[in-house]
């Protein structure tokens, strides 16, 4: 991708809100790459962001070329956790963690393992990195066992 004039703020670097929009598009692309957009639509399921945290390491400026890499870190009964990284060449620009839920158009939440199974994945999540699990607990999105 390349930074366009409309991505810039008053200080001539990419606006923090623009990074969030780009992350939304990248997550949709990830779902498309996994073949899930049609299957989700058929069931009336759609993703929403429950929480995110972003670390801005460097600035992107007009015409900079960059890449966004999105990967699923794991999930619990309620939430899927992703990491999204912006790089310019080999240089880290932005790192974000996103906790996403899936909702049903008819109302209610869709368990994350149900979405993973629909996408053809193993319903058993890999262990979340400790720092991501701590963040999820701190912001209140992690599944809490009712016992």
Buried (B, 14 or more C-beta within 10 A) or exposed (E): BEBEEEBBEEEEBBBEEBBBEBBBEBBEEBBEEBEBEEBBEEBEBEBEBBBBEBEBEBBBBEEBEBEBEBEBBBBBBBBBBBBBBBBBEEEEBBBBBBBBBBBEEEEEBBBBBBBBEBBEBEEEBEEBBEEBBEBBEEBEBBBEEEE
